[in-house]
Protein backbone atom coordinates (compact mmCIF):
# COMPACT_ATOMS: atom_id res chain seq x y z
CA UNK A 1 0.00 0.00 0.00
CA UNK A 2 1.30 3.45 -0.92
CA UNK A 3 2.15 5.72 1.98
CA UNK A 4 -0.16 8.68 2.37
CA UNK A 5 2.95 10.84 2.77
CA UNK A 6 4.39 12.25 -0.44
CA UNK A 7 8.11 11.86 -1.01
CA UNK A 8 10.33 14.66 -2.24
CA UNK A 9 10.75 12.88 -5.59
CA UNK A 10 6.97 12.64 -6.02
CA UNK A 11 6.54 16.34 -5.28
CA UNK A 12 9.27 17.12 -7.81
CA UNK A 13 7.36 15.15 -10.44
CA UNK A 14 4.22 17.09 -9.51
CA UNK A 15 6.16 20.35 -9.79
CA UNK A 16 7.29 19.35 -13.26
CA UNK A 17 3.69 18.70 -14.31
CA UNK A 18 2.65 22.03 -12.83
CA UNK A 19 5.28 23.70 -15.02
CA UNK A 20 4.43 21.75 -18.16
CA UNK A 21 0.62 21.69 -18.14
CA UNK A 22 -1.55 24.73 -18.89
CA UNK A 23 -3.34 26.03 -15.81
CA UNK A 24 -6.73 24.96 -17.15
CA UNK A 25 -5.58 21.34 -17.50
CA UNK A 26 -4.54 20.69 -13.91
CA UNK A 27 -7.46 18.36 -13.31
CA UNK A 28 -7.97 14.67 -12.58
CA UNK A 29 -9.39 13.88 -16.04
CA UNK A 30 -6.24 14.96 -17.88
CA UNK A 31 -4.73 11.74 -19.41
CA UNK A 32 -1.22 12.85 -18.47
CA UNK A 33 -2.24 13.30 -14.84
CA UNK A 34 -4.00 9.92 -14.87
CA UNK A 35 -0.93 8.16 -16.30
CA UNK A 36 1.54 9.90 -13.99
CA UNK A 37 -0.59 9.26 -10.91
CA UNK A 38 -0.65 5.54 -11.66
CA UNK A 39 3.14 5.41 -11.81
CA UNK A 40 3.41 7.32 -8.53
CA UNK A 41 0.91 5.02 -6.83
CA UNK A 42 -1.51 7.91 -6.38
CA UNK A 43 -5.04 8.54 -7.58
CA UNK A 44 -5.58 11.12 -10.33
CA UNK A 45 -7.57 13.25 -7.89
CA UNK A 46 -4.70 13.18 -5.38
CA UNK A 47 -2.18 14.28 -8.00
CA UNK A 48 -4.53 16.98 -9.31
CA UNK A 49 -4.95 18.19 -5.73
CA UNK A 50 -1.19 18.33 -5.32
CA UNK A 51 -0.94 20.48 -8.46
CA UNK A 52 -3.52 22.92 -7.14
CA UNK A 53 -1.69 23.00 -3.82
CA UNK A 54 1.42 24.07 -5.74
CA UNK A 55 -0.67 26.66 -7.59
CA UNK A 56 -1.53 28.20 -4.22
CA UNK A 57 2.21 28.95 -3.82
CA UNK A 58 2.56 30.66 -7.21
CA UNK A 59 2.32 34.44 -6.60
CA UNK A 60 1.09 35.11 -10.13
CA UNK A 61 -1.85 32.78 -9.54
CA UNK A 62 -2.81 34.32 -6.22
CA UNK A 63 -2.23 37.93 -7.30
CA UNK A 64 -4.63 37.46 -10.22
CA UNK A 65 -7.47 36.46 -7.89
CA UNK A 66 -7.29 32.78 -8.71
CA UNK A 67 -6.62 30.37 -5.88
CA UNK A 68 -5.32 26.87 -5.59
CA UNK A 69 -6.21 24.59 -2.74
CA UNK A 70 -4.89 25.95 0.55
CA UNK A 71 -3.51 22.61 1.75
CA UNK A 72 0.11 22.92 0.62
CA UNK A 73 2.28 20.79 2.90
CA UNK A 74 5.58 21.73 4.48
CA UNK A 75 7.29 19.59 1.84
CA UNK A 76 5.37 21.36 -0.96
CA UNK A 77 6.55 24.70 0.40
CA UNK A 78 10.10 23.43 0.77
CA UNK A 79 10.28 22.16 -2.82
CA UNK A 80 8.64 25.32 -4.17
CA UNK A 81 11.09 27.46 -2.20
CA UNK A 82 14.01 25.46 -3.57
CA UNK A 83 12.67 25.95 -7.09
CA UNK A 84 12.50 29.72 -6.57
CA UNK A 85 16.00 29.85 -5.08
CA UNK A 86 17.67 27.31 -7.41
CA UNK A 87 15.55 27.02 -10.57
CA UNK A 88 18.43 25.64 -12.62
CA UNK A 89 19.10 22.71 -10.27
CA UNK A 90 15.51 21.90 -9.28
CA UNK A 91 14.12 22.12 -12.81
CA UNK A 92 16.81 19.77 -14.09
CA UNK A 93 16.25 17.32 -11.23
CA UNK A 94 12.50 17.30 -11.82
CA UNK A 95 12.89 16.78 -15.56
CA UNK A 96 15.28 13.86 -15.14
CA UNK A 97 12.75 12.18 -12.83
CA UNK A 98 9.98 12.63 -15.40
CA UNK A 99 12.25 11.47 -18.23
CA UNK A 100 12.98 8.30 -16.27
CA UNK A 101 9.25 7.62 -15.83
CA UNK A 102 8.57 8.34 -19.49
CA UNK A 103 11.38 6.13 -20.77
CA UNK A 104 9.36 2.94 -20.29
CA UNK A 105 5.84 4.37 -20.39
CA UNK A 106 4.72 5.73 -23.74
CA UNK A 107 1.74 7.53 -22.22
CA UNK A 108 4.15 10.01 -20.61
CA UNK A 109 6.10 10.69 -23.81
CA UNK A 110 4.69 14.25 -24.16
CA UNK A 111 6.24 15.13 -20.79
CA UNK A 112 9.71 13.87 -21.72
CA UNK A 113 12.47 16.23 -22.75
CA UNK A 114 12.89 13.99 -25.80
CA UNK A 115 9.48 15.10 -27.08
CA UNK A 116 11.01 18.45 -28.05
CA UNK A 117 12.65 18.33 -31.47
CA UNK A 118 16.20 19.62 -31.76
CA UNK A 119 15.03 22.13 -34.36
CA UNK A 120 12.94 24.08 -31.83
CA UNK A 121 15.67 24.25 -29.17
CA UNK A 122 18.49 26.82 -29.09
CA UNK A 123 21.78 25.48 -30.44
CA UNK A 124 23.73 25.66 -27.18
CA UNK A 125 24.96 22.12 -27.66
CA UNK A 126 26.67 20.42 -30.57
CA UNK A 127 27.74 16.96 -29.50
CA UNK A 128 26.27 14.05 -27.59
CA UNK A 129 28.43 14.48 -24.49
CA UNK A 130 27.11 14.27 -20.95
CA UNK A 131 27.34 18.05 -20.56
CA UNK A 132 25.51 18.82 -23.78
CA UNK A 133 22.85 16.20 -23.05
CA UNK A 134 22.19 18.03 -19.77
CA UNK A 135 21.82 21.30 -21.64
CA UNK A 136 19.31 19.72 -23.98
CA UNK A 137 17.21 18.45 -21.06
CA UNK A 138 17.33 21.89 -19.46
CA UNK A 139 16.37 23.70 -22.65
CA UNK A 140 13.47 21.30 -23.20
CA UNK A 141 12.18 21.98 -19.68
CA UNK A 142 12.41 25.74 -20.17
CA UNK A 143 10.58 25.64 -23.49
CA UNK A 144 7.81 23.44 -22.11
CA UNK A 145 7.33 25.60 -19.02
CA UNK A 146 7.31 28.93 -20.85
CA UNK A 147 5.04 27.85 -23.72
CA UNK A 148 2.65 26.24 -21.24
CA UNK A 149 2.50 29.42 -19.16
CA UNK A 150 1.52 31.46 -22.22
CA UNK A 151 -0.95 28.83 -23.48
CA UNK A 152 1.29 28.28 -26.53
CA UNK A 153 0.75 31.79 -27.91
CA UNK A 154 3.22 34.55 -28.70
CA UNK A 155 2.70 37.18 -26.02
CA UNK A 156 3.21 40.02 -28.52
CA UNK A 157 1.21 38.84 -31.53
CA UNK A 158 -0.98 35.94 -30.45
CA UNK A 159 0.62 33.57 -32.97
CA UNK A 160 -0.31 30.04 -31.86
CA UNK A 161 1.72 27.69 -34.07
CA UNK A 162 4.20 25.91 -31.75
CA UNK A 163 6.57 25.30 -34.67
CA UNK A 164 7.12 29.06 -34.89
CA UNK A 165 7.32 29.79 -31.16
CA UNK A 166 10.41 30.27 -29.01
CA UNK A 167 10.89 30.29 -25.25
CA UNK A 168 12.89 33.50 -25.19
CA UNK A 169 15.14 34.32 -22.24
CA UNK A 170 14.68 37.81 -20.79
CA UNK A 171 18.03 37.79 -19.02
CA UNK A 172 20.15 36.01 -21.64
CA UNK A 173 21.34 32.43 -21.10
CA UNK A 174 24.96 33.62 -20.88
CA UNK A 175 24.31 36.34 -18.29
CA UNK A 176 22.82 34.51 -15.30
CA UNK A 177 23.40 30.78 -14.94
CA UNK A 178 21.10 30.46 -11.92
CA UNK A 179 18.06 31.88 -13.75
CA UNK A 180 18.39 29.97 -17.01
CA UNK A 181 15.51 27.63 -16.22
CA UNK A 182 13.31 30.02 -14.28
CA UNK A 183 10.01 30.19 -16.22
CA UNK A 184 9.62 33.77 -14.95
CA UNK A 185 12.74 34.57 -17.01
CA UNK A 186 10.94 33.65 -20.21
CA UNK A 187 8.60 35.09 -22.81
CA UNK A 188 6.77 33.07 -25.44
CA UNK A 189 7.60 34.80 -28.72
CA UNK A 190 7.41 34.06 -32.42
CA UNK A 191 10.77 33.30 -33.99
CA UNK A 192 10.85 36.79 -35.56
CA UNK A 193 10.09 38.59 -32.32
CA UNK A 194 12.49 36.38 -30.38
CA UNK A 195 15.29 37.43 -32.72
CA UNK A 196 14.36 41.11 -32.42
CA UNK A 197 14.12 40.80 -28.62
CA UNK A 198 17.45 38.99 -28.42
CA UNK A 199 19.14 41.67 -30.53
CA UNK A 200 17.70 44.52 -28.45
CA UNK A 201 15.40 45.84 -31.16
CA UNK A 202 12.41 45.15 -28.92
CA UNK A 203 12.03 45.10 -25.17
CA UNK A 204 9.26 44.74 -22.58
CA UNK A 205 9.25 47.28 -19.78
CA UNK A 206 8.66 46.28 -16.13
CA UNK A 207 5.01 47.34 -16.58
CA UNK A 208 4.72 44.86 -19.50
CA UNK A 209 4.71 47.43 -22.32
CA UNK A 210 6.46 46.68 -25.61
CA UNK A 211 9.04 49.23 -26.75
CA UNK A 212 10.59 49.37 -30.20
CA UNK A 213 14.21 50.51 -30.49
CA UNK A 214 14.83 53.93 -32.06
CA UNK A 215 17.37 52.15 -34.24
CA UNK A 216 14.60 50.04 -35.74
CA UNK A 217 12.32 53.04 -36.09
CA UNK A 218 15.05 54.87 -38.00
CA UNK A 219 15.33 52.08 -40.57
CA UNK A 220 13.20 52.48 -43.71
CA UNK A 221 10.28 50.20 -42.99
CA UNK A 222 8.54 47.82 -45.34
CA UNK A 223 4.81 47.25 -44.80
CA UNK A 224 5.63 43.93 -43.13
CA UNK A 225 8.13 45.55 -40.75
CA UNK A 226 5.55 48.17 -39.87
CA UNK A 227 2.77 45.67 -39.22
CA UNK A 228 4.80 43.07 -37.33
CA UNK A 229 7.36 45.20 -35.48
CA UNK A 230 6.87 48.96 -35.45
CA UNK A 231 3.13 48.74 -34.77
CA UNK A 232 3.84 46.93 -31.49
CA UNK A 233 5.35 50.01 -29.89
CA UNK A 234 3.38 50.96 -26.78
CA UNK A 235 1.21 47.85 -26.70
CA UNK A 236 1.10 45.55 -23.69
CA UNK A 237 2.06 41.92 -23.89
CA UNK A 238 -0.48 39.24 -23.05
CA UNK A 239 0.46 38.03 -19.59
CA UNK A 240 0.88 34.32 -18.91
CA UNK A 241 -1.43 32.20 -16.77
CA UNK A 242 1.54 31.13 -14.61
CA UNK A 243 5.03 32.45 -13.90
CA UNK A 244 4.64 36.11 -14.86
CA UNK A 245 7.94 37.63 -16.02
CA UNK A 246 9.75 39.15 -13.07
CA UNK A 247 10.06 42.90 -13.22
CA UNK A 248 13.74 42.74 -12.25
CA UNK A 249 14.44 40.60 -15.32
CA UNK A 250 12.50 42.95 -17.60
CA UNK A 251 14.37 45.93 -16.15
CA UNK A 252 17.68 44.19 -16.87
CA UNK A 253 16.72 43.61 -20.50
CA UNK A 254 15.47 47.19 -20.93
CA UNK A 255 18.74 48.59 -19.59
CA UNK A 256 21.38 46.07 -20.66
CA UNK A 257 20.10 44.60 -23.94
CA UNK A 258 17.65 47.07 -25.47
CA UNK A 259 19.09 49.50 -28.00
CA UNK A 260 17.36 52.54 -26.59
Residue pairs with C-beta under 8 A, 6 or more apart in sequence:
2 41
2 42
6 14
6 50
6 73
6 75
8 75
8 79
9 97
10 40
10 42
11 50
11 75
11 76
11 79
12 79
12 90
12 93
12 94
12 97
13 36
13 40
13 94
13 97
13 98
13 101
14 47
14 50
14 51
14 54
15 54
15 79
15 80
15 83
15 90
15 94
16 94
16 95
16 97
16 98
16 111
16 141
17 26
17 32
17 33
17 36
17 47
17 51
17 98
17 111
18 26
18 51
18 54
18 55
18 242
19 91
19 94
19 141
19 144
19 145
19 148
19 183
19 242
19 243
20 111
20 144
20 145
20 148
21 30
21 32
21 33
21 51
21 148
22 148
22 151
22 152
22 241
23 55
23 61
23 66
23 241
23 242
24 241
26 33
26 48
26 51
26 52
26 55
27 33
27 48
28 34
28 43
28 44
28 45
28 47
28 48
29 44
30 44
30 48
31 107
32 107
32 108
32 110
32 111
33 44
33 47
33 48
33 51
34 44
35 105
35 107
35 108
36 47
36 101
36 108
36 111
37 43
37 44
37 46
37 47
39 101
39 105
39 108
40 47
42 50
49 69
49 71
50 76
51 68
52 68
52 69
53 68
53 69
53 71
53 72
53 73
53 76
54 68
54 72
54 76
54 80
55 61
55 66
55 67
55 68
55 69
55 242
56 62
56 67
56 68
56 69
56 70
56 71
56 72
57 68
57 72
57 76
57 77
57 80
58 68
58 242
58 243
60 240
60 242
60 243
60 244
61 67
61 68
61 242
62 68
72 80
79 90
82 89
82 90
83 90
83 91
86 178
87 178
87 179
87 180
87 181
87 182
87 183
87 185
88 138
88 177
88 178
88 179
88 180
88 181
88 182
91 138
91 141
91 142
91 145
91 181
91 182
92 134
92 137
92 138
92 141
92 181
94 141
95 113
95 137
95 138
95 140
95 141
96 137
98 108
98 111
98 112
99 112
99 113
99 114
99 137
101 108
101 111
102 108
102 109
102 111
102 112
102 114
103 112
109 115
113 136
113 137
113 140
113 141
114 140
115 140
116 139
116 140
116 143
116 144
118 136
120 143
120 162
120 163
120 165
120 166
121 136
121 139
121 140
121 143
122 139
122 173
124 132
124 135
124 139
124 173
125 131
125 132
125 133
125 135
125 136
126 132
138 180
138 181
141 181
142 167
142 169
142 180
142 181
142 183
142 186
143 166
143 167
145 167
145 181
145 183
145 186
145 243
146 167
146 168
146 183
146 186
146 187
146 188
146 243
147 162
147 165
147 167
147 188
148 242
149 183
149 186
149 188
149 240
149 241
149 242
149 243
150 187
150 188
150 238
150 240
150 241
151 240
151 241
152 160
152 162
152 165
152 188
153 159
153 160
153 165
153 188
153 238
154 160
154 165
154 188
154 189
154 190
154 193
155 187
155 188
155 189
155 237
155 238
155 239
155 240
156 189
156 190
156 193
156 202
156 210
156 232
156 235
156 237
156 238
157 190
157 193
157 228
157 232
158 238
159 165
159 190
164 190
164 191
165 188
165 189
165 190
165 191
166 188
166 189
166 190
166 191
166 194
167 186
167 187
167 188
168 186
168 187
168 188
168 189
168 193
168 194
168 197
168 198
169 180
169 185
169 186
170 185
170 186
170 187
170 204
170 245
170 246
170 249
170 250
170 252
170 253
171 179
171 185
171 249
171 252
171 253
172 198
172 257
173 180
175 252
175 256
176 185
179 185
179 249
182 246
183 242
183 243
184 243
184 244
184 245
184 246
184 249
185 245
185 246
185 249
186 243
186 245
187 197
187 204
187 237
187 245
188 240
189 197
192 228
192 229
193 202
193 228
193 229
196 202
196 216
196 229
197 203
197 204
197 253
198 257
199 259
200 213
200 257
200 258
200 259
201 212
201 213
201 215
201 216
201 229
201 259
202 210
202 211
202 212
202 213
202 216
202 229
202 232
202 258
203 210
203 211
203 213
203 250
203 253
203 254
203 257
203 258
203 260
204 210
204 211
204 237
204 245
204 250
204 253
204 254
205 211
205 250
205 254
206 247
206 248
206 250
206 251
206 254
208 236
208 237
208 239
208 245
208 250
209 234
209 235
209 236
209 237
210 232
210 233
210 234
210 235
210 236
210 237
211 233
211 234
211 254
211 258
211 260
212 229
212 230
212 232
212 233
213 258
213 259
213 260
214 259
214 260
215 259
216 225
216 229
216 230
216 259
217 230
217 233
219 225
221 229
221 230
254 260
